[in-house]
Amino acid sequence: MDIRNVSYSYDGVVNVLADVSFSVDEGAITGLVGPNGSGKSTLIRNVFDLLRLQEGSIAVGGHEHTAAEAKAQAMYLASNDYLPEFLTAREFLSLLAKLYDTEVDHEHARELFRRFSMEGRYDDLVEDYSHGMRKKTQLVAALVLRRPLTVIDETLNGIDLEALHLAEQEFRRLRDEGRSILLCTHDFAVLERLADRVVFLDLGQVICDRPTPEIVAAYGSLAAMVFEHIGMGER
């Protein structure tokens, strides 16, 4: 995915995004960090055409982000747990698969449910799922449908440690298959373990875009880099 010179403002007053440019390489996990209000969610909504792009360009798999070819390649896991409560997980994944014009491997999905400690719940209604189960169902959907690009916006919040460990393993498998992940999270430790590079966004601008090992070598940790910028470093 290539994001070039993207700017966005609400009501034409405040620039939420200001000339943002960076890429998510194939076969790579890119972290996206920044304080609340830094423009991360606005940027992601622009990527998925949920907000009309005002300035700049976004390409997914070489296609303009508004094209059907681009939308077929990308999957968005939102920060909320809003899933259709009147469907079972099986029905939900089947619906998503139809939207992507593909098939669901229900045996794979059921096995992932077992590994995510949700054995026997695949055919239960979503309305009976806890917050954590809904988040894990989102993850299962991404792991079963395996799009070339998966964008994860704080979806890992609310899941247990065992599920987080399993998710990290599966994300690495996606990367090893040549797929791309944009992982937006406040959990810097997860990014230090997973991300090949990190983009730091603040006040709608790219403050840092560097390989993760370089940031850790320079600052000691991702958290130290972020806190130094926002004025919360050691005094």
N, C-alpha and C positions, 0 to 999 in steps of 0.2 A: 504494500500500500504506500502511495506517495501523497503526502499532504504538502501543498505548495502555496505559500503567501495567503493563508486563510485568515480573513478578518471577519468579525461578526459583532453586531451591536443590537441591543434591544431598544426598539423605538427610536433608533438613530441617535441615541444620547450617549451611552457609555459603551466603549469598546470592550466587550467581554473577551474577544480574541483579537490579537493585533499582529498580523503578518506572521502567522505560525507556519513553520515548515519543518518537516522531518519525515523519515521513511521507516516503515516496518518491513525488514527484509524477509525474503522467503527462508523458511527453515530457521527462524529466530524468534525468541521471546523478547519483546520490548516492554519495559516497564514505563508506566505513566504515573507521575506523582505530582503533588501540589496541594496547597492548602485548600480548604473549602472556599469556593468562589473564585478559584483560579482559572476556570474555563474548561476543565476536563470534560464534564458531562455535556456542555454545549458543543465542544469539538466532536465528541462521539456521536451526538445527535446529527451533526452536520455530515459526518461520514456515512450514516445510514439514511440520509435524506429525510430525517424526521424534522429537521429545520432546513429551510431553503437557503442554500449557499449564497452569501452576499458578495464576497470577494475571494479570489483565489481559485484553486482547483484541487480536486481529490480524485485519485485513480485507485481502483482496486483490481489487481490482476491485469493491469494495462487498459482497463475500461473506465470511462467516466463513471463516477459513483452513482449517478442517477440511472445508469443503463441496467437493463435486466440481467446482463451478463455479470455485472459487478455485484448486484444484489444476490445472485445465485451463489457467489463464492464466499460470502461473508455471513457470519452469525454473531448476533449481539446478545450477551447475557447481561441483563440490567441489574442495577443495584437493589431493586425491590424484589419481592417474591410474588408478584402478581401473575398467577397462572389461572387458566380457565377452570374454576372449581367444579363445573358440571361434567368434566371429563376425567377419565382415569389417566394414569401416566401412559399406558399403552395407547390410548386414543390421542393423547396430546402429542406423543412422538409421531404417531401416524399422520396427524394433521400437519406437523412441521415437515415431515418427509414429502407430503404432497406439494407443499409450497415450494420445496426445493427440487421437485420432480425427481425424487429418488425413492428408494425403498428402506424400510427399517429392519435391521437385524434384531428381532425381538428377543432372541436367545442371548445375544450380546447385552442388550439392555437389561434383561432380567438378571444376568450375571453381575452387571455393574450395580444393580439394586442390592444384590446380596453382599457385594464387597463394600458398599456404602452403608451397610447395616440396616437395609430396608427390605430384607428378604420377606416375600409373601405379600408385599404391598403394591406390586406393579399394576394390579388390576383393581386397586381401590381408588375411590374418587379423590381428587386433589383436595377437595374441601375438608377431608379428614386428615390431611397432612399437617405436621407442625411447620414452623418457619424454617427450621433446619432441613426438613425433608423436602420442602419446596425448592430451597437453594440447591440441594443435591440433585433434585430432578432436573433443574436447569443444566447442571454440569453433565449429567448423564446424557441429556439431549445433545449437547455439544460433542461429547465423546463418541456417541453413536453415529451422528451425521457427519462429523469430521470434515468441516468446510476447510478450504485453503486458508481462510483467515477467521480467527475467533477473537472477538473483542469482549473482554471480561471487565465489567465496571462494578467493582466492590462486591461481586457475587460471592466471594469467599467468606464474607462476614456472616457469622451466625452458624457456621458448620463446626463440628467437633474436630479435635486434633487428629484423630485417625482418618477422618474424611479429608482433611487438609493434606495429610501426608500422601494419601492415595491420589488426590487431585494433582499434586506436584509430580508424582510419578507419571501420571497419564499425560500431563502437559509436556513432559520431556519426550514421551513417545510421539506426540503430535509433531514436535519440533524435529525429531529424528526422521519422521516421514516427509520432511520438507514443508510442513505447514507452518503458518505464522500465528503468533498470539500477541495481542496488545493487552497487557495486564495492568489495569488501573486499580491501585490499592494503596492504603495507608500502612500496610504491613511491610515495612522496609526489610525485615528479616527474610520474608518470603522472596522478595525481589533479589536480595543478595544471593539467595540459593538458586534462583531460577533464571533471572533476566540476563540476557547477553549484553544489553545496553539499557540505559534509563534516560527518559526525557523528563525534565523537571519544568513544570509550567507554573508560572505565578503571574497574577494580574494580566492573564491573557497572553503572556509572552514566554517564549522558550528561554529559560535561564541556563539550562545545561542539557546537552545531548552527547553523552559519552559512554563508552563501554563500562559496564559495571565494575570490573576489576580496577580500571583506572580511577574511578571515583573513590572506591574503597581505599586504594593505595594513597590517594591524595588527601583524603579527609578522615580516614579511619573507619567510616561507615556512611551509608546513605543518609541516615538520620542526622549525622553531624553536618553533612553538606547542606541539607535542607534547613536545619535549625540555624546554621551560620548565616544563611541568606536572609532568613526572616527575623534575625536579631535575637534568637533564643539560645545562642551558643554559650559556652562557658565564659564567665566574666572574671 
